[in-house]
Amino acid sequence: MNSTDFDRASGRLLRAGDFRRLVALCRAMRAENPLYADAWFLESVAAEVGGNLGAALKLVDRALEIDHANPEYLTQKARYHSSANQDAEAGNAADMAVSVGVRSPQSMNTLGVVYTRLGRHENALKLLTQAAGLKPADPEVIFNLAASMQFMGRHDDARKNYERVTQLQPDNARSYWALSELEKVDVSDRYESAMRTLAQRPGLSDRDELYLAHALSRIEESRGEYSSALRRLRAAKTRRRESLEYEFDQDAALFNAVIESFTTLQPTKNADASSVPLQTPLFVVGLPRTGTTLVEQILTAHSKVASLGELQDLPSAVKRLSGDTGSKIISPEVIESTARGEIPLERAYIHSIAPRLKNIPAGTSYFIDKTPLNVFMLGYVMRFMPRAKVILLRRDPMDTVLSNYRQLFSTDYSYYNYSYDLEDTACYVAAFEALVDHWKTVLGKRMLVIDYELLVGDSESYSRAMFDYLDLDWEPSCLRFFENKRAVATPSAPQVRTPVYSSAVGRWRKYGSIIEPAKNKLAELGITRTAS
């Protein structure tokens, strides 16, 4: 088989999605010519589609041994590492792809997404802008560009590009949802009719129904139609919930494993001094929508604090060191197999985030890792990172239930499966409250707990308390955190670019009887604490 025949046949099979025959073709080609790099690379594509990232990485590495400066191979290698939560390796591969010269808009788009996941938003924006210039009518590229602009605080530009997606692809439900999430964008005037028509379309996927339900519920809430908004969400979320193999017991097992595995804590005697960075790790943790992004924004307004964003590196390092091969980043099995042993966690964690640490300003004393999953990791933090600091956020349980239920998290991320059902969300919040009480007992003064309601009620006093905990001098700029220009890649991005407000405190009371099942479930589980 000559290269021309292979290229034609492989292209045809790729377009048809016939990966079984593509693999056979690649192997046949390699039997004749083992140095034909594309035959290794295209089988890596098939392996990744089949969910075998390990095989995909081995195959693309073999292709790169033959053609080490191929930007397409390097781009896909970066994507594979990113999908495997191997951030250091993903960043290195992405940087190599850019250095050798990326020419195709598809590769620029892929690398833009990789850089976004790595929190390197300026790199992402540059590539996505180039990709959009080459493919101005590609809805996926334009959407990714809009999201990048949103993370960078360029909300007007983001809005224009999301609107461009709706023009290019009027049935793109995700773009309507993205517009509804932007602060000060009223989607009802221009898009409500289109969204309602699209929501009635036969055969609408459960994901598109979710996007539209969230966007339309925001419109109904703006009109004071709170019960109607929640009913709309309930219908879409119930459909999505029914498609998942999920029961709250799965999450309960993880909470229980953490509490049972970390009953007392002593820093490990085997801490690796060579792995200690110049900056001190600062973990800001809490459930989503409880003020963690606000705290991050206040802290990074200080000249001695920088943020690395939301990272998967700590739980991913624990998983790798456990040897677990399951699909979840963190699980009861991982916790139980590593909690009491001696593992080189600090070294593994610092190695993983090293590319990000290179980008923080000189003179920084603390770097923030703000990842919700890290609330399960605090036992490891205190054992293996004796210098680390922890600030834990909590919020009124009912407001936490409501805000998590109202939020559309990544539909590909199973850790938020609880949020598709109101009572499941209440169970999750109750389990979190129990975990907070456990950490307060075990960690004591090594952790600072901040109540969201107190922070927004007296932001200066509680901001000062955080800097006292960190032994940092007060800087008045921390009260002007909303002027902070850093990228924010969370659902709270629009809110933290405005001064502190307390209008979200007690929001759950607006929803009346439709939210009573959550209140009753919390009471049944012994959660009576209220701050609103």
N, C-alpha and C positions, 0 to 999 in steps of 0.2 A: 504494500500500500504506500503510495507516495504522499507527500505532505498536502498537496492540493486536494486529493481525494479525502484525506482525513479531515481537513479543515471544513470541506463542504458537508461531509456526513455528520461531523460533530456539531456543526452549527444547526443543521436540520434537527438533530435529536434534542439539542438544548431548547430550541424554540418549541418543540413538541412536548417538552417535559418528560421525555422518555429516558430516565436516568439509568435504568437497568441496562438498556442497550448501549448507552453512552459509556458505561463502565466497561462493557465487553469490548467496545471499539477501542477504548484507550489501552486496554491490556493487549489487544491484538497488535496495535501499533507499536507498543513498547517491546513486544516479542521480536519485532523486526528491527526496531530502532530504539534501544533503551535510552538514548540521549535526546529523544524528541521531547522537549520540555512541556509542550502543551498537553501531551498525553498524560503526564503526571498532574498538571494543573487542573485539567478538566475533570479528572477523577476526584480531585479534592473538592471541586464544586459539588459533584454528586454525593460525596460523603457528607458534606455539610448539610445539604438538603435532607439527607437521611438521618440527620441528628447525631452523626458520629464526628464530633469536633476533633477528637484526638487523631483519628485517621486523616481528617482533612488537613490538619496541621503538618503531619508527617509527609503527606503527599505534596503539599505546596512547598515545604522545605526542600523536598527532593527536586522539584522544578527549579527552585532558586539556586540549588547547587549547580545546575546546568546553565541557567540564565539569571545571574545574581542581581542584575540591575533592571529587571523587568518591572515597570511601575504597576502593571495590573496584578502581577503575582504578589508584590509587596502590599498592594491595597487590600487584596483579599486576605492575606496573612494578618494584616492589622484587624480586619473585621472578624476573623475567626478568633483571634486572641481576645478581642473586645467581648464577643459573645460568650467566651469562656471566663469572663471576669478576670482576665490576666492583663491588668492595665499597663504595667510597665512594658511588657512585651508588645502590647498593642501600640503604645506610644512610640516605641522604637521603630516598629515596622512602618507606621504612618510617616514618621519623620524621614525614614529612608526613601519611601515612595515619593515624598515631596522633593527631596534632595536630588533624586535622579530625573525628576521632571514628569509630572502627571499631565497627560494631554487630553484624555477623554472626559467629557462631562460626567459620565457615569462614575468613574473613579473619583473625581472631585467630590461628587455628591456622597459617595460611600465614605470617603475620608472625612468629609465634613461631619457626618453623623458620628464617626468614631471619635473625632476630636470633641464633639459636643458631649458624648458620654464620658470623656476624660476630663471634662470641665475646662478644656482649652478653647474657650469660646471665640477668642480673636482669630485663632488658626481656623476654626470652623467657619466663621463668617467670611474670611478671605476666600476660602475654597468654594463655599456655596455661592458667593457672589460671582465668582468666575464661572461656575457651572450654570448659573441662571443666565449669564450673558451668552453662553453657548447654546442653551436649551431654554429659551424664554417661554416656551409653550408647554413645558413639562410640569404637570401639577405636583408631582412628588418633589422635584427640585425646588420649585417655588414655595411649597409648604415648608420644607426644611429650612430654606432661607428665612422665611417669616419667623419660624420658631427661634432661629439663631438671633435674629434681631430683637425678638421679645426678650430673650435671656439677657441681652446686652442693654435692655432698658429703652430701646428704640421702638416704642409702642406705635407711633404713627406709621413708621415704615413697615412694621409687622402687620398692622391692620391693612395697609394697601396691598401687601402681598397675599395675605389670607383672602382678601376680596378678589384678587387676581385669580386665585385658585377656584373660587366659586364661579367666576366667569369662564374659565377654561373647562371646568368640570362641575356643572350645576348640581349634580347629585353627590358631591363630595361632602358627606355628612360631617366628617372630622373638621373640615374648615369652618363650618358654621359653629361648631362647638368651640373651636379655638377663638373665633371672634367673640363669642359670648363670655369667654374667660378674660378677655382684655378689659382692663379698667376703663370706664368712661366710654365704652362702645355700646351703643344701644342697637341691638340686632333686630329689635321688633319692627322698626320703621321700614327697613329694606328687605329683611329676610324671613320674617315670621310666616308669611304666606307660603313661600317656597319650602320652608322647613315643615310646615304642617302638611303640605301636599306630599312631600317626600316621605314623611312619617307614615302615610297611609298606603305607600306603594307595596303591592304584594311581593313577597319574597325578600323583603328587607332583612339584611343580616342582623343578628343580635347585637353586634358591635355598632353598626350604624344606628340601630334603634337607641342604643345607649347614648351615643353622641347627640342625637336629636333630642332625646328626653332631657338630657342635662341642659342643653341650650334653651329649650322651650320652658323648662322649669324656672330658669333664671328670669325669663320674661314674666311668667306668672307671679313669681315672688316680687318683682318690681312693682306689680299692680296690687300687691297685698293679698294675692290668691294663694296663701301658703298651703292650705290643705290640698288644693288642686295640684300644686307643684309637686308635693310629696307623693300623691297618688300616681302621677305620671312617672316619677322616678321608680316607684315601687313596681309598676307594670314592666318597665324595661329591665330593671335589675332582677326581678323574679325570673324573667325569661333567661337572662344570662346565668343566673344561679343554677337553674335547672339543667344547664348544659355542662356543668362542672361536677367533677367527683369530689365534692367538698362537704365536710361536716366540721362544726366547730371543734369537735374532739381532737381533730388533727392539730389545731393551734394550741388547745389546752395541754396537749402532751408536751409541746415545746416549753410553754411557761412552767409546767411542773418540773420538767427535767432541769431547767435552769435553777429553780428554787431549791430543789433537792440536791443538786450537785455543788452549789456554792453556799454552804451554811456558815463557814468561817473563812476568813481570808488572811493569809500571810504572804507578803511579797516573796517571790521565788528567790532562793539563794543562788540560782544559776543565771541571773540576769546578765546579758552579754553587753558589757560596757562599750565594746567596739561598735555596737549597732545603735547607740544612743545618738540621736540627731542633736544639733545645736539648739533647735527649738523644742519646746515642750508640747506634746500632744494635748489638745483640749477637745474632749468629746462632748458635743452638745446633742442630747438625746431626748426622746419623748415621742409620743404618737404623732402622726401627721396632723397638721392643722391645730397645733396646740401652742404655737408661738416660737418654735425652734428657729425659723427663718428670721423672725424679728430679733431674737437674741443674737443670732449670727450677724445680722446687719449692725446692731448696736456695737457688738464686740469688734467687728472689723473696721469700725470708724476710728478705732484707737490705732496709733502709729506702731504699736508693738504686736498687733494681732493680724494674722492673715488667715484666709479660709481656703481649704482645698475642696470644699463643697461636699456633696453626698457621695461617699465612696463605698465600694463593695469590698475593699481590700482587707479589712480586718476579718469579717466572717469568712471571706474566701481563703485567707491564710490559715485560719483554724481548720477549715475543711480540708485543705491540702495536707496539712500536718497530721490530720486524723487518718488519712488514707481512704476515706469514705468515697465511694464512686456513685452515690445516689445523685439524683437530679437536682435536689434542693441545696442551696448554698449552706443553710444551717438547718439542723434537724435534731431531734432528741438523741439519735444515735451518735451524731458528731459530738454533742455536748457530753454525753455519758462516757465516751471513749477518750476524751481529752481533758476534762475538767480537773482531774486529780493528778495527772501526769506532769512531767517536765517537758515542755516543748519550746523550741527556739522561736517563740511567737514574735517578740519585738523585732528580731532580725528579719524575719520573713515579711512582717508588715512594713518596716522601713524600706526594705529592698523594693517592695511593690510600689510604694508611693514616691520613691526616689526621683523619678522624672518630674513629678509635681513640685517636690520640695525645691528643686533647682529654680523654679520660677517665682518663688516668693521673695519679697524685698529683703535686702540686707538689713540687719538690725532687728528683724522680727523675733519676738520672744516666744510666741505661741502660734501653732497652726491648728485650725479647727477642722475636725472631721465630723460632719453633721449628717449622720445616717440613722434613720429610725431603727433599723435592725440592730444597731449597736446597743440598744437597751438590753438585749440578750447577752451582750459581750462584756458587760461591766466586770464580771468576775475575772475574766481573762485580763482585762485592762489593769485591774488592781494587783493581780498576781505578777504579771510579766512586764508591766510598765510602771514602776514605782513612782516616777515623776509625774505621770499623767494626771490631768484634772478632768473632772466631770461636772457639767451643769445639766441638770435634768428638769425638763419642763412638764408641768401638768396643768390641766384645765378642768373646769367644771365638768363632771362626767356626762351630763346630758348634752351640754354644748359640744363635747368631744364626740359623742355618738352622732349627733346631727351633722357636724362638720365633716366627719369621715364618710357618712352615708351620702351627703350631698356632693362629695368629691369624686370625680372620675379618675381613678388611678390607672396606671398602665394595665391594659387588659391582658398583657402577656406575663404579668408578674403575679405568681400565685400567692405571694405573701399578703396580698390585699383582697383575697377572696371573701373574707369576712364582710367586706363593705357592700356586698350585694344583697344583704338581708339586714333589716333593722334590728332584729333580736340577736342575730349573730354579732352584729357590731356592738350591741350592749354587752354581750358575753365577753367580747374581746377587750372592751374598755374595763370591765370588771376585773379581768385577769391582769391587765396592765396595772390597775390600782393595787392589786395584791403584790405584784412584782415591785412596784415603787416602795411599798411598806417594807418588803423584804430587803431591798437595797439600802433603805434608810437605816435598818437595824444592823446590817452586815458592814456597810461602808462608813456609816457615821459621818464624821466631818470631812472625810475625803471627797464627798460629793455635796454639791450645792443644789438644793431643790428650789425652783422658782415657780410660783403660781402665776399663770397668765393674767388672771384678773387683777392681782396686786401689781404686776408689772405695768399694765396699761393704765391702772389707776394712779400710780405714782412712779412714773418711769425713771425719774432722776434718782430717787432713793434706791430702787432695786437695781438700777444700772450701776450705781456706786457700789452696791453690795457685791455685784459680780466682779468688779475690778479689785475690790478689797480681797476677795477670795483668791484672785490671781496675783495678788501683791503687785499690782500695777497702779501707778499714779493716775488720778482722774484727769481726763482731757475733755474740755467742754464740747469738742466736736462730736462726742458720742451722743449728745442730745440731738444732733443734726444728722443722724444716721441715714435719713431719707435722701440726703444729698450724695450718699455713697454711690459711686458710679460702677462698682464692680458688677459682674454678671451674676444674675440670680436665676437658677434653673429649677425652680420649684413652683407649685401652684400658687404660692404666696407672693410671687414676684411683684405683681402690681401693688399689693397692699404695703409692702415694705419700702416703697418709693414715695410714701406719703407719711406725714407725721403720725404719731401714736393716736389711735382712736379706740373708744370703748364700746362702740355701737354693736359689736358682735357678742358682747357679754349678755347672757340670758336670751340669746336669739331663739332657743328651742321653745320658749314660752309662746311664740307667735303661731305655732303650728297646731295648737289645740289637741283635740282627742286623737288625731291620727298618729301622734307620736307617743301616746300613752303606753303601747306595748313595750317600748324601750324603757320607759320609766319603771314600769312594773317589773321588767326583767332585772333591772339594776337593783331594785328593792329586794327581789327574791334572792339575789346573790349577795345581799348584805351591803350594798353600796348606797349609802345615804348622804355622803359628803356632797355639799353643794356650795358653790361660790357665787351663784347668780340667782 
